[in-house]
Amino acid sequence: MSRSLVLLVPWLALLVHAVAVAALPAQPPPAPALRQVLGALGLAGGAALARTKRSEEPFHIIKDCITVTSEEGEFFHKAADDEGAVCGVYFLTDPDRVIELHFDYLDVPCDKGGLVSFVDGWELNRQFFPSPEDHPKPLHLRYREFCGQRRVKEIFTSSQNAALVQFRVPSRARGFSFTVRFLKNSTPCNILLEGTSDVYTLRNYGKHVNCSLTTLFPANVKVLQLSVGMASAKRNLELETGTIHRCEKRGMPDYVELGGAEGLDTSQLNVADSICGTDSKPGSTVETILCGVSAVRLVSSGEFDNAVTVAVRQASEDDIDAASVVCM
């Protein structure tokens, strides 16, 4: 990837912070302790970010360098100058959907270093969602790069509910267009959340895969149901063991990590706990994660049919004293 746009400029890391700010609910000014924590996370203030709203308009003109959108339709970009800044359109849809994209038109000169890339997932500050350890494809197959004046016939589909188009167009009045659709995904594995509080289930479907639920905000996570490392993928046998803690350190091959990080890479979590076992009522497992990124990560060997159900909500001022992990 000698000409890859993957390594974005350092200020692109502000995107996580800006999305998290937009996701935080309206509430009274935080107490000093919480304000100090959120400030350290970059969540106390705001960063300029273009965020498209849902509408019936199928045509979208890309004017801002960094855009986060949950819209389908046709997208157009024409360079306004010759500077050629590295920019991106970040797509995020519902947890049970994937993103399909095809280019309608491409006119990006190669001789000036112009490039357009489709990325299966998100990249921020040299970290990726899903992390390389958790994605079904190796990292080099998650990128497709193009330049020149041509028609790209290939149709691209993300593996999860997040995808990215990165671009650098260093020639005025040159550009590209593409069309995006959101398709149903019957077996979601990796899920990126912007600001939705709800109940989610991660499953490995008996496969040797890692699945993750990643939020772009400090989160309170409550485990509602657990069946990890006990129910055989080959035999329908399940015994109620209760919740077992510190499973990774016990050498268990299958477990659930609960933790947070400053970046998107869920393989580098500050882990509050790793749990396993079979527990139909594990309500006592609650973790408050005060990090810019919070995650529930299901690690599976393929020997068991694993599933974990969690309730996720945004952490509030009332959660500060019960914080399990604080990223500074």
N, C-alpha and C positions, 0 to 999 in steps of 0.2 A: 504494500500500500504506500508506495513512495510518494504519491500525490494525494494521499488521503486528507480529507478535511476533518478527520476525527478529532485531532488535537486542537480544540477551539481555543480562542483567546481567553486569558484568565478570567476576564469579567463575566464570562458566560456562567460561572458558578453562581452568580447572583440570581440566576433563573430559579433554582431550587428555593432560595429565600423568598423571591417575589411570589412564586406560586403558593408557598406556605402562608405568606401574609394574606393573600387573597382568600385562602381557605379558612383562616381563623374566624370564628363567629364574633359578632358584635357583642361587646361586654364592657363593663366599667373598666377604667384604667387599672392595670395590674398592681398588686402590692409590690413594694420595692424588691423583695427577694425574687419574685417571679419576673419582674421587669429586668433584673440583672441577668437571669438565666436566659430569657428570650433574647435579650440584647446580645449575649454571647453567641447565641445561635443565629443571629442575623434576622430574627423574626420580630423585633420590637419596632422596626421602622419599615419603610417600603422601598421598593426599587421599581424603576420604570419598566413596565412590561406590557406589551400588547396582548390582550386577551379577547378573542372573538367570542361574541355571544351567539346563542342558538337563534337561528332565523330561518325563514323560508327561502331566502335568497340563495340560489345554487351557485352563484359566481362570487369569487373572493379574490380581491387584488391584494397581493402581498406587498405592503408598503414599508413595514417595520422590519428591522434586521432580525429581531427575535420575536417570534409569535408562538403562543400556545393556543391550540384550538381543539374543539370537540365537534367540528363541523364536517359534514360531507359536502361533495360538490366539486366544481372546477376551480382551480387555483391558478392565478397568473402572476408572473413577476417580470418586470422590465427595469433594468438598471437605470437609475437616475443620473449616475456619474461614472467616472472611470476609476474610482478608488478601489473597488473590488474587496470590500470587507467580507469576512467570513460570517455567514448568517445561518439561521435555521428556523424551520417550521416544525414545532413539536406537536404531534397528534396524540390525543388521549381520549379513549372512548369508554363505554361501559365494560365492567369486568368480564362479561360473558361474550365479548365481541373481539374481532381482530380487524386489522386495517388493510384494505386492498387498494393498491395505487398503480396507475399506469400513466406514463407521460404521453401527452398529446402533441407536444411541440418542444423542440430543444434547439436553441441557437446560442451556445456558450463557447466562445473561441478558446481553443486549446492552447494556442501559441502565447497567450498572456496569462496562463495559469488558471484559466477558468475551469470550473468543475461543478457538477451537481451529483449528489450522492443520496441513495436511499439506505437508511439504517434500520435494521430489524431490532427495535428497542430505542432507548434513549442513551445519549452520552452527555455527561456534564463534568467538566473539570477533570477529564481523563478517566472517569469512572463510568461504568455502564449498568443500565438496567435492561434486562436481567443481567446479573454478573456472569462472566464467562463460565463459572462453575455450575450455574443454574440454567443455562440456555441449551436447548437441544442441538444447536449448530455451533461449530467452532467459530471463533471471533472473526476470522478472515472471510467466512462465508456469510456474515451478517451485513456486508457492505456491497453495494453495486455502484460504480462510479462511471460518469459519462461526461463527454464534452464534444464540441463540434456542432455542426448544423446537420441534424439527422432526426430520424424517427426511431424511438425506442419501442420495439414490439413487445418486449417482455412485460408481464404483469407481476407485480410484487405483492406479497402478502406477509404481514407480520405474524409472529408466533404468539403474540399476546396483545393486550389492549393499548399498547404504546408503540409509536414509530416516529421516525425523524427524517426530514429532508434537509440536508445541509447543502449550502451553495456558496459559490464565489463567482460573481459575474463582473469582470474588470473592464467592461466595455459598455459605454452608454447606449441605451436603446436596444440592447441585446437581452435575451432572457429565455423563459421557458414557461410551460403550462403543464398541469397534470390534473387528473381526476381521482377523487378518493371516495371509496364506499366502505361502510362498516358492515361486516359479515358476522353471522352468528357463530359462536365457538362453543361446541357441546362439551368440551373437556378443557376448560381453562386451568392453567397451571401457575403461571406467573401473572400477578395482578398489580397494577400501579394505581394508587388512589390519590386523588387531589384533595378532596374535602368531604367525602361521604362517610357519615356515621351509619353503620349497618352491621348485619351479621354475615359472615363469609365462611365458606368451607374450602379448605385446600385438600386435594386428593392426589395420590400418585398413580391410581388405577392399576396397582400391582406392578408398576414399572420401576426401573432403576433410574429415577429422575429426582431432581430437587425442585421444589416449588416454593414460591414466595409471595407474600402479601406485603407490599411496600407502600407506606404512606409518606406524603411530602409535608408532614406536620408532626409535632409532638403528639403522642397518642396514649390513650389508656386502652389496654388490651385485656379482655376477660375471656378465658377459655371456657367454652360451654360444653363441648363434647370432645373426647379424645380416644382415638384408637390407632396407636402408633407402635410398631414393633411387636405386636402380639397376634393380630389376625393374619393367618397365613394366606398368601395369595393363591395357593394351590388347594388348601383345605379350608372349608368354611367352619373354622373353629375359633372361638373367641371367649376368653375368660376375663372377668372383671378383676383387675388388679389394683385399681386406684391409680392416681397420678404418681409416677416415679420421677424424682427430681435429679438434676445433674447427670443426665443420661449419657451425654457425650464423654464426660470424665470417667464414667463407669465403663466405658468401652462399648456401649450399645451402638449397633450399626445404623439404627433408625431412631430419629428423635426430632423434636421441634425446638428451634431456637427462638427466643423472644429477646429482642434487643434493638439497638439504635446505632446510628452512625452519622457522620457529618457529610458523607457522600452517598452515591447510589449503590456502591458495591456491597451487596448483602453478605458476601463472604468475609467481610472485614467488620462485622458487627461487634459492638460492645455488648456482650451477652448478659442479660439479667438472669436467665435460667434456660436450661435445656431439659425438656420433659418428654416422657414416653409412657407407655402403658395403655390400659383400657379403663376409661372412666366416663360413665354416662352422665355424671353430675359433678364435674370438677370445678365448681364455682369459686373455690378458694384460690385458684390460680389467677391472680390479677397483677399486671405489671403496668406501671406508668413510666413512659419513656420520653424524656425531655431532650429530644434530639431533632435536628432538622429533618432527618429521615428515620422513621420507625419501621420495624419489619417483624413479620412472623415467617420463619423459614423452615419448611418441612424437608428434612434430609432422609432419603429413602434408598435402601440397598437393592430393592427389587424382590426381596424375600417375603415381604409382607404387603398386604393391602392396607395402606395407611390413609387416615383422614383425621383432620382436626377442624373444629368449628369454633370461631372466635367472634366476639362482639367488639367492634372497634369504634372509638369515638375520639374526638379531639380533646387533648388534655386541657384542663382549665386551671385557673388560679387555685381552686380547691385541691388540686392534685399535687401541688408542689411538695408538700411534706412527705408524701408517699412515693416519691420518685424512686424507681429502681435503678435507672440509668440516666445520667446527665452528661451530655456531650458539651465540652467547653472549648 
